[in-house]
C-alpha cells in the first residue's frame, strides 16, 4: 500500500511537469504504433481511440523588435553559418529544420531574387507543398556573399550541395554534409547581448512585414497561418 501511494505521488508530481502538448504528442505516437499493430493483425483495436487528447494553452509567440534582431545578429557574427541562418529565418519565416537547414544551392535564385522551399522525398515540409519565397535585398546580399565563399568550396574533393553545411571536420561532424541543427549555438547567442529568447521561425516573418507587404502574402510566403495578423507594421 505504501509503495502504491508513493508511486501515485510520483505520478502526480510528474503530471505537473509534463505539458499538455507533450501528452498529446505522446498519444499520437502511441496511436500510430497501435494502428501499425492493427494493420499487421497483431491487435484488434486501438486503445488510444478511447483517450481524448488534452488541449494545451495557446502559445503567444514573441516578435523581435528591430533592435533585438540586430542584437541577435551581432551575437551570431562569430559564426558565418549561424548568422545567415538567423537572418534567413527572420527575413523569410522559413521553418528551422524542415526548410531552412534543408536549403540547397539549386534552390537559391540570386539573380531572380527568389528562394525555393522544396517539399520532396527525404525533405518534406510540414505542409507537403513547395513554394517560392521572395528574398529581401539584405538577405539576397548575404546569400550572395555566402555563395561566393562556400558554393565552390571543396570538401575532400567534392562540393557541398547544401547552403548550411559543416565547414571543418571535427569529432562530431564531417566537413561538407548538411548541418542538421544549430539549436545549441542559437540558444547561447541571446545570452551575450541579453536580448529576448524564444525566436520561433514559424511565427515571425519579420523581414516580410515591411511597408507594402500584405498579411495574406506573408502568410503564403511563410507557409503557415500563424503569422496572420501577428506581423508588426514598419
C-alpha positions, 0 to 999 in steps of 0.5 A: 500500500505504501509503495502504491501511494508513493508511486501515485505521488510520483505520478502526480508530481510528474503530471505537473511537469509534463505539458499538455502538448507533450501528452498529446504528442505522446498519444499520437505516437502511441496511436500510430504504433497501435494502428501499425499493430492493427494493420499487421493483425497483431491487435484488434483495436486501438486503445488510444481511440478511447483517450481524448487528447488534452488541449494545451494553452495557446502559445503567444509567440514573441516578435523581435523588435528591430533592435533585438534582431540586430542584437541577435545578429551581432551575437551570431557574427562569430559564426558565418553559418549561424548568422545567415541562418538567423537572418534567413529565418527572420527575413523569410519565416522559413521553418528551422529544420524542415526548410531552412537547414534543408536549403540547397544551392539549386534552390537559391535564385540570386539573380531572380531574387527568389528562394525555393522551399522544396517539399520532396522525398527525404525533405518534406515540409510540414505542409507537403507543398513547395513554394517560392519565397521572395528574398529581401535585398539584405538577405539576397546580399548575404546569400550572395556573399555566402555563395561566393565563399562556400558554393565552390568550396571543396570538401575532400574533393567534392562540393557541398550541395547544401547552403548550411553545411559543416565547414571543418571536420571535427569529432562530431561532424564531417566537413561538407554534409548538411548541418542538421541543427544549430539549436545549441549555438542559437540558444547561447547567442541571446545570452551575450547581448541579453536580448529576448529568447524564444525566436520561433521561425514559424511565427515571425516573418519579420523581414516580410512585414515591411511597408507594402507587404500584405498579411495574406502574402506573408502568410503564403510566403511563410507557409503557415497561418500563424503569422496572420495578423501577428506581423508588426507594421514598419 
